[in-house]
Amino acid sequence: MRSYHLDLAKLNSLTKYPSIETYHPLGEKGRLQSGAPLVSDQVIVTEKIDGTNVRVVLMPDGYFIGSREELLHYGHDTLFNPAQGIVNYLHEIIDNVWKKWNKDTLYFNMTVVYGELFGGKVSSGAKQYTGHQHVDFRVFDRFVLESPLFYEIMAEEVPDIARWRDNGGQPFSSYETLDVFAGHYGLPMVPA
């Protein structure tokens, strides 16, 4: 594997989830209007779980666990940001996923998995999911970035990486490929 300096600000920008498109007509001040959704392609609709967004970045030398906005923990570090209990809940699960993924991966790539952590005291709607303070995690998206493109993007500045991300640069998996990946690593998916 090629040696590189990992710039966390760039990795954070590269792995953030892009803004979600709105398929309904928007009215004054960005308010949703009634009417048929503006969809030209096939879309898969999933349940919107009331929790907190999580991202997991799997790399050959370790993994990161993050929230929507920031990376919270590197898998081989004892220090982490306790934000919303994300790392406390996912650390052991993702450590096991990373060990299996690392054995399965024959060449350098970065896999980013997006999910929703819910239940417990994660959000105000947590009581809608369980009366026993149980916390759970569901996967809703993923992309894989192979080494040549990874190094090319990491050579850019943060605003350029954000522009790449927000203009559809992240090569997201198909729903079917995501389903196979999640099943292989024992990660439940958000209900479709």
MIDOSE-1310 file (N, C-alpha, C; in nm, 2 decimals, decimal comma, always signed):
residues 192
mrsy	+0,08/-0,12/+0,00/+0,00/+0,00/+0,00/+0,09/+0,12/+0,00; +0,05/+0,22/-0,07/+0,12/+0,35/-0,08/+0,11/+0,43/+0,05; +0,22/+0,49/+0,09/+0,22/+0,57/+0,21/+0,16/+0,70/+0,18; +0,08/+0,75/+0,27/+0,02/+0,88/+0,26/-0,01/+0,94/+0,39
hldl	-0,02/+1,08/+0,39/-0,06/+1,15/+0,51/-0,21/+1,17/+0,50; -0,28/+1,13/+0,60/-0,42/+1,13/+0,60/-0,47/+1,26/+0,66; -0,52/+1,35/+0,58/-0,58/+1,48/+0,62/-0,72/+1,46/+0,67; -0,75/+1,47/+0,80/-0,88/+1,44/+0,85/-0,99/+1,53/+0,80
akln	-0,95/+1,66/+0,78/-1,05/+1,75/+0,73/-1,10/+1,71/+0,59; -1,00/+1,66/+0,50/-1,04/+1,62/+0,37/-1,12/+1,49/+0,38; -1,08/+1,40/+0,46/-1,15/+1,27/+0,47/-1,29/+1,30/+0,52; -1,31/+1,39/+0,62/-1,44/+1,43/+0,67/-1,53/+1,48/+0,56
sltk	-1,47/+1,57/+0,48/-1,55/+1,62/+0,36/-1,59/+1,51/+0,26; -1,49/+1,43/+0,23/-1,51/+1,32/+0,13/-1,61/+1,23/+0,17; -1,63/+1,20/+0,30/-1,72/+1,09/+0,34/-1,85/+1,14/+0,40; -1,88/+1,27/+0,40/-2,01/+1,32/+0,44/-2,11/+1,28/+0,34
ypsi	-2,23/+1,26/+0,39/-2,34/+1,23/+0,30/-2,39/+1,35/+0,23; -2,41/+1,35/+0,10/-2,46/+1,47/+0,03/-2,60/+1,51/+0,07; -2,63/+1,63/+0,04/-2,77/+1,68/+0,06/-2,87/+1,59/-0,01; -2,98/+1,56/+0,05/-3,08/+1,47/+0,00/-3,17/+1,55/-0,09
etyh	-3,19/+1,50/-0,21/-3,28/+1,57/-0,31/-3,42/+1,57/-0,26; -3,49/+1,68/-0,29/-3,63/+1,69/-0,26/-3,71/+1,66/-0,39; -3,80/+1,56/-0,38/-3,88/+1,52/-0,50/-4,01/+1,59/-0,51; -4,05/+1,67/-0,41/-4,18/+1,74/-0,41/-4,16/+1,88/-0,45
plge	-4,26/+1,94/-0,52/-4,25/+2,08/-0,56/-4,24/+2,16/-0,43; -4,15/+2,27/-0,44/-4,13/+2,36/-0,33/-4,20/+2,49/-0,36; -4,26/+2,55/-0,26/-4,32/+2,68/-0,27/-4,24/+2,79/-0,21; -4,31/+2,88/-0,16/-4,25/+3,00/-0,09/-4,17/+2,96/+0,03
kgrl	-4,05/+3,02/+0,04/-3,96/+2,99/+0,15/-3,92/+2,84/+0,16; -3,92/+2,77/+0,05/-3,88/+2,63/+0,05/-3,97/+2,53/+0,11; -4,10/+2,58/+0,13/-4,20/+2,49/+0,19/-4,25/+2,39/+0,08; -4,27/+2,26/+0,13/-4,33/+2,16/+0,04/-4,47/+2,20/+0,00
qsga	-4,50/+2,17/-0,13/-4,63/+2,19/-0,18/-4,69/+2,06/-0,21; -4,82/+2,05/-0,21/-4,89/+1,93/-0,25/-4,87/+1,91/-0,40; -4,88/+1,79/-0,44/-4,87/+1,76/-0,59/-4,78/+1,64/-0,61; -4,78/+1,59/-0,73/-4,70/+1,47/-0,76/-4,55/+1,50/-0,74
plvs	-4,48/+1,40/-0,69/-4,34/+1,41/-0,68/-4,27/+1,43/-0,82; -4,16/+1,50/-0,82/-4,09/+1,53/-0,94/-3,98/+1,42/-0,96; -4,02/+1,30/-1,01/-3,93/+1,19/-1,02/-3,92/+1,15/-1,16; -3,80/+1,15/-1,22/-3,78/+1,10/-1,35/-3,71/+0,97/-1,36
dqvi	-3,64/+0,93/-1,26/-3,57/+0,80/-1,25/-3,64/+0,71/-1,15; -3,60/+0,58/-1,15/-3,65/+0,49/-1,04/-3,59/+0,53/-0,91; -3,67/+0,54/-0,81/-3,61/+0,56/-0,67/-3,66/+0,46/-0,58; -3,58/+0,43/-0,47/-3,62/+0,33/-0,37/-3,65/+0,42/-0,25
vtek	-3,77/+0,40/-0,19/-3,81/+0,48/-0,08/-3,79/+0,39/+0,05; -3,72/+0,45/+0,15/-3,70/+0,37/+0,27/-3,76/+0,45/+0,39; -3,79/+0,38/+0,49/-3,84/+0,44/+0,61/-3,74/+0,54/+0,67; -3,80/+0,66/+0,71/-3,72/+0,76/+0,77/-3,72/+0,73/+0,92
idgt	-3,61/+0,68/+0,97/-3,60/+0,65/+1,11/-3,56/+0,77/+1,19; -3,63/+0,79/+1,30/-3,60/+0,91/+1,39/-3,49/+0,88/+1,48; -3,37/+0,90/+1,43/-3,25/+0,87/+1,51/-3,14/+0,97/+1,47; -3,02/+0,92/+1,46/-2,91/+1,01/+1,43/-2,82/+0,94/+1,32
nvrv	-2,79/+1,02/+1,22/-2,71/+0,97/+1,11/-2,57/+0,93/+1,15; -2,52/+0,82/+1,10/-2,39/+0,76/+1,13/-2,32/+0,73/+1,00; -2,19/+0,75/+1,00/-2,11/+0,70/+0,89/-1,99/+0,62/+0,94; -1,96/+0,52/+0,87/-1,84/+0,43/+0,90/-1,75/+0,43/+0,78
vlmp	-1,62/+0,46/+0,80/-1,53/+0,46/+0,70/-1,43/+0,35/+0,72; -1,43/+0,25/+0,63/-1,35/+0,13/+0,64/-1,23/+0,15/+0,55; -1,11/+0,14/+0,60/-0,99/+0,15/+0,53/-0,89/+0,04/+0,57; -0,80/+0,00/+0,48/-0,71/-0,11/+0,52/-0,64/-0,10/+0,65
dgyf	-0,60/+0,02/+0,70/-0,53/+0,03/+0,82/-0,61/+0,06/+0,94; -0,75/+0,07/+0,92/-0,83/+0,10/+1,04/-0,97/+0,15/+0,99; -1,05/+0,20/+1,08/-1,18/+0,25/+1,05/-1,21/+0,37/+1,13; -1,30/+0,45/+1,08/-1,35/+0,57/+1,15/-1,50/+0,55/+1,17
igsr	-1,55/+0,60/+1,28/-1,69/+0,61/+1,31/-1,72/+0,76/+1,32; -1,83/+0,81/+1,25/-1,86/+0,95/+1,26/-2,01/+0,97/+1,26; -2,04/+1,10/+1,29/-2,18/+1,14/+1,29/-2,20/+1,21/+1,15; -2,31/+1,27/+1,13/-2,33/+1,34/+1,00/-2,22/+1,45/+0,97
eell	-2,18/+1,52/+1,07/-2,09/+1,63/+1,05/-1,94/+1,61/+1,08; -1,91/+1,51/+1,17/-1,77/+1,50/+1,21/-1,73/+1,35/+1,24; -1,61/+1,33/+1,22/-1,55/+1,20/+1,25/-1,53/+1,20/+1,40; -1,58/+1,09/+1,47/-1,57/+1,09/+1,62/-1,47/+0,99/+1,67
hygh	-1,43/+0,89/+1,60/-1,34/+0,79/+1,65/-1,26/+0,72/+1,54; -1,14/+0,69/+1,57/-1,06/+0,60/+1,49/-1,05/+0,47/+1,56; -1,07/+0,36/+1,49/-1,09/+0,23/+1,55/-0,97/+0,18/+1,64; -0,85/+0,23/+1,62/-0,74/+0,18/+1,71/-0,70/+0,28/+1,81
dtlf	-0,79/+0,37/+1,84/-0,76/+0,48/+1,94/-0,85/+0,46/+2,06; -0,80/+0,49/+2,17/-0,88/+0,48/+2,30/-0,96/+0,60/+2,32; -0,93/+0,71/+2,25/-1,01/+0,84/+2,27/-1,12/+0,85/+2,16; -1,23/+0,90/+2,20/-1,34/+0,92/+2,11/-1,43/+1,03/+2,16
npaq	-1,51/+1,09/+2,07/-1,61/+1,19/+2,10/-1,74/+1,11/+2,14; -1,79/+1,13/+2,26/-1,91/+1,05/+2,30/-2,04/+1,09/+2,24; -2,04/+1,18/+2,14/-2,16/+1,24/+2,08/-2,27/+1,14/+2,06; -2,38/+1,16/+2,12/-2,51/+1,08/+2,10/-2,49/+0,93/+2,12
givn	-2,38/+0,88/+2,19/-2,36/+0,74/+2,21/-2,33/+0,66/+2,09; -2,29/+0,73/+1,98/-2,27/+0,66/+1,85/-2,15/+0,56/+1,87; -2,04/+0,61/+1,92/-1,92/+0,52/+1,93/-1,94/+0,41/+2,03; -2,00/+0,45/+2,14/-2,03/+0,34/+2,25/-2,11/+0,23/+2,19
ylhe	-2,21/+0,26/+2,11/-2,29/+0,15/+2,06/-2,22/+0,07/+1,94; -2,16/+0,15/+1,85/-2,11/+0,08/+1,73/-1,97/+0,03/+1,73; -1,89/+0,07/+1,83/-1,75/+0,03/+1,83/-1,72/-0,12/+1,81; -1,78/-0,20/+1,89/-1,76/-0,34/+1,88/-1,82/-0,40/+1,75
iidn	-1,93/-0,36/+1,71/-1,99/-0,41/+1,59/-1,90/-0,37/+1,47; -1,86/-0,25/+1,46/-1,78/-0,21/+1,35/-1,64/-0,27/+1,35; -1,59/-0,29/+1,47/-1,46/-0,35/+1,48/-1,46/-0,49/+1,42; -1,57/-0,57/+1,45/-1,59/-0,70/+1,39/-1,61/-0,69/+1,24
vwkk	-1,69/-0,60/+1,19/-1,71/-0,58/+1,05/-1,58/-0,55/+0,98; -1,50/-0,45/+1,04/-1,37/-0,41/+0,98/-1,28/-0,53/+0,97; -1,27/-0,62/+1,07/-1,18/-0,73/+1,06/-1,21/-0,82/+0,95; -1,34/-0,85/+0,93/-1,39/-0,94/+0,82/-1,37/-0,87/+0,69
wnkd	-1,40/-0,74/+0,68/-1,39/-0,66/+0,56/-1,24/-0,66/+0,51; -1,15/-0,64/+0,61/-1,01/-0,62/+0,58/-0,96/-0,76/+0,52; -1,01/-0,87/+0,57/-0,97/-1,00/+0,51/-1,02/-1,02/+0,37; -1,14/-0,97/+0,35/-1,21/-0,98/+0,22/-1,15/-0,89/+0,11
tlyf	-1,09/-0,78/+0,15/-1,04/-0,68/+0,06/-0,90/-0,71/+0,01; -0,89/-0,74/-0,12/-0,76/-0,78/-0,17/-0,67/-0,66/-0,22; -0,73/-0,54/-0,23/-0,65/-0,43/-0,28/-0,71/-0,31/-0,21; -0,63/-0,19/-0,22/-0,67/-0,08/-0,14/-0,80/-0,02/-0,19
nmtv	-0,90/-0,01/-0,10/-1,02/+0,07/-0,13/-1,07/+0,13/+0,00; -1,15/+0,22/-0,01/-1,22/+0,28/+0,11/-1,37/+0,25/+0,09; -1,43/+0,19/+0,19/-1,58/+0,17/+0,19/-1,64/+0,26/+0,29; -1,74/+0,33/+0,25/-1,81/+0,42/+0,35/-1,95/+0,37/+0,36
vyge	-2,00/+0,34/+0,48/-2,13/+0,29/+0,51/-2,21/+0,39/+0,59; -2,33/+0,42/+0,54/-2,42/+0,52/+0,61/-2,53/+0,44/+0,67; -2,57/+0,49/+0,79/-2,68/+0,43/+0,86/-2,74/+0,52/+0,96; -2,84/+0,47/+1,03/-2,91/+0,54/+1,13/-2,91/+0,47/+1,26
lfgg	-2,87/+0,54/+1,37/-2,87/+0,49/+1,50/-2,99/+0,54/+1,57; -3,07/+0,45/+1,64/-3,20/+0,50/+1,69/-3,23/+0,42/+1,82; -3,33/+0,47/+1,89/-3,38/+0,40/+2,01/-3,30/+0,46/+2,13; -3,31/+0,40/+2,25/-3,25/+0,45/+2,37/-3,28/+0,59/+2,40
kvss	-3,18/+0,68/+2,41/-3,21/+0,82/+2,43/-3,14/+0,90/+2,31; -3,13/+0,83/+2,20/-3,06/+0,89/+2,08/-3,14/+1,01/+2,03; -3,27/+1,01/+2,03/-3,35/+1,12/+1,98/-3,48/+1,13/+2,06; -3,55/+1,24/+2,03/-3,68/+1,26/+2,11/-3,78/+1,16/+2,07
gakq	-3,77/+1,10/+1,95/-3,87/+1,00/+1,91/-3,83/+0,86/+1,95; -3,73/+0,84/+2,03/-3,67/+0,71/+2,06/-3,78/+0,62/+2,12; -3,86/+0,68/+2,20/-3,97/+0,59/+2,27/-4,06/+0,53/+2,17; -4,07/+0,58/+2,05/-4,15/+0,52/+1,95/-4,10/+0,38/+1,90
ytgh	-3,97/+0,35/+1,93/-3,91/+0,23/+1,88/-3,90/+0,12/+1,99; -3,89/+0,16/+2,11/-3,87/+0,06/+2,21/-3,90/+0,12/+2,35; -3,96/+0,04/+2,44/-3,99/+0,08/+2,57/-3,88/+0,04/+2,67; -3,77/-0,02/+2,62/-3,67/-0,08/+2,70/-3,53/-0,01/+2,68
qhvd	-3,53/+0,11/+2,63/-3,41/+0,19/+2,61/-3,31/+0,11/+2,52; -3,36/+0,02/+2,43/-3,27/-0,05/+2,34/-3,23/+0,04/+2,23; -3,10/+0,03/+2,19/-3,05/+0,11/+2,08/-3,02/+0,01/+1,96; -3,04/+0,06/+1,84/-3,02/-0,03/+1,72/-2,96/+0,06/+1,61
frvf	-2,92/-0,01/+1,51/-2,85/+0,05/+1,39/-2,90/-0,01/+1,26; -2,93/+0,07/+1,16/-2,97/+0,02/+1,03/-2,89/+0,09/+0,92; -2,85/+0,02/+0,82/-2,77/+0,07/+0,71/-2,87/+0,12/+0,60; -2,84/+0,24/+0,54/-2,92/+0,29/+0,43/-2,84/+0,32/+0,30
drfv	-2,71/+0,33/+0,30/-2,63/+0,35/+0,18/-2,49/+0,32/+0,20; -2,41/+0,32/+0,08/-2,27/+0,28/+0,09/-2,21/+0,32/-0,04; -2,08/+0,36/-0,04/-2,00/+0,37/-0,16/-1,86/+0,32/-0,14; -1,80/+0,28/-0,25/-1,66/+0,23/-0,24/-1,58/+0,31/-0,33
lesp	-1,46/+0,35/-0,28/-1,37/+0,44/-0,36/-1,23/+0,36/-0,37; -1,19/+0,33/-0,49/-1,07/+0,25/-0,51/-0,95/+0,35/-0,51; -0,83/+0,29/-0,49/-0,71/+0,37/-0,46/-0,68/+0,48/-0,56; -0,68/+0,46/-0,69/-0,64/+0,58/-0,77/-0,72/+0,70/-0,75
lfye	-0,86/+0,68/-0,75/-0,95/+0,79/-0,73/-0,94/+0,85/-0,59; -0,92/+0,76/-0,49/-0,90/+0,81/-0,35/-0,79/+0,91/-0,34; -0,67/+0,87/-0,39/-0,55/+0,96/-0,39/-0,57/+1,09/-0,47; -0,64/+1,07/-0,58/-0,67/+1,19/-0,66/-0,76/+1,29/-0,59
imae	-0,86/+1,24/-0,53/-0,95/+1,33/-0,46/-0,89/+1,39/-0,33; -0,81/+1,31/-0,26/-0,75/+1,35/-0,14/-0,64/+1,46/-0,17; -0,59/+1,47/-0,29/-0,50/+1,57/-0,33/-0,56/+1,71/-0,35; -0,70/+1,71/-0,36/-0,77/+1,84/-0,38/-0,78/+1,91/-0,24
evpd	-0,83/+2,03/-0,25/-0,86/+2,11/-0,13/-1,00/+2,08/-0,08; -1,03/+2,11/+0,04/-1,16/+2,08/+0,10/-1,28/+2,13/+0,02; -1,27/+2,26/-0,02/-1,39/+2,31/-0,10/-1,41/+2,23/-0,23; -1,30/+2,19/-0,29/-1,31/+2,11/-0,42/-1,37/+1,97/-0,39
iarw	-1,33/+1,91/-0,28/-1,38/+1,78/-0,24/-1,53/+1,79/-0,21; -1,57/+1,90/-0,14/-1,71/+1,92/-0,11/-1,79/+1,94/-0,23; -1,74/+2,01/-0,33/-1,81/+2,03/-0,46/-1,82/+1,90/-0,53; -1,72/+1,82/-0,53/-1,72/+1,68/-0,59/-1,83/+1,60/-0,53
rdng	-1,84/+1,60/-0,40/-1,94/+1,52/-0,32/-2,08/+1,57/-0,35; -2,10/+1,70/-0,35/-2,23/+1,76/-0,37/-2,28/+1,75/-0,51; -2,19/+1,73/-0,60/-2,23/+1,71/-0,74/-2,23/+1,57/-0,79; -2,25/+1,48/-0,70/-2,27/+1,34/-0,73/-2,15/+1,26/-0,75
gqpf	-2,03/+1,30/-0,70/-1,91/+1,23/-0,72/-1,89/+1,10/-0,65; -1,96/+1,08/-0,53/-1,95/+0,96/-0,46/-2,02/+0,84/-0,54; -1,94/+0,74/-0,57/-2,00/+0,63/-0,65/-2,08/+0,53/-0,56; -2,21/+0,57/-0,53/-2,29/+0,49/-0,45/-2,32/+0,35/-0,51
ssye	-2,34/+0,25/-0,42/-2,38/+0,12/-0,47/-2,52/+0,11/-0,50; -2,56/+0,02/-0,59/-2,70/-0,01/-0,62/-2,76/-0,06/-0,49; -2,89/-0,06/-0,48/-2,97/-0,11/-0,37/-2,94/-0,26/-0,35; -2,93/-0,33/-0,46/-2,90/-0,48/-0,46/-2,76/-0,51/-0,40
tldv	-2,67/-0,43/-0,45/-2,53/-0,45/-0,40/-2,52/-0,41/-0,25; -2,59/-0,31/-0,21/-2,59/-0,27/-0,07/-2,65/-0,38/+0,01; -2,76/-0,44/-0,04/-2,83/-0,55/+0,03/-2,73/-0,67/+0,05; -2,66/-0,71/-0,05/-2,56/-0,82/-0,04/-2,45/-0,78/+0,06
fagh	-2,40/-0,66/+0,05/-2,29/-0,62/+0,14/-2,34/-0,63/+0,29; -2,46/-0,57/+0,31/-2,51/-0,56/+0,45/-2,54/-0,70/+0,50; -2,59/-0,79/+0,42/-2,61/-0,93/+0,46/-2,48/-1,00/+0,49; -2,38/-0,98/+0,41/-2,25/-1,05/+0,43/-2,19/-1,01/+0,56
yglp	-2,20/-0,88/+0,60/-2,14/-0,83/+0,72/-2,24/-0,83/+0,84; -2,36/-0,88/+0,82/-2,45/-0,89/+0,94/-2,50/-0,75/+0,98; -2,52/-0,66/+0,89/-2,57/-0,53/+0,92/-2,71/-0,51/+0,87; -2,81/-0,50/+0,95/-2,95/-0,49/+0,91/-2,97/-0,36/+0,83
mvpa	-3,06/-0,36/+0,73/-3,09/-0,24/+0,65/-3,21/-0,17/+0,69; -3,22/-0,04/+0,66/-3,34/+0,03/+0,68/-3,46/-0,03/+0,60; -3,57/-0,05/+0,65/-3,68/-0,11/+0,58/-3,72/-0,03/+0,45; -3,73/-0,10/+0,34/-3,77/-0,03/+0,21/-3,92/-0,03/+0,20
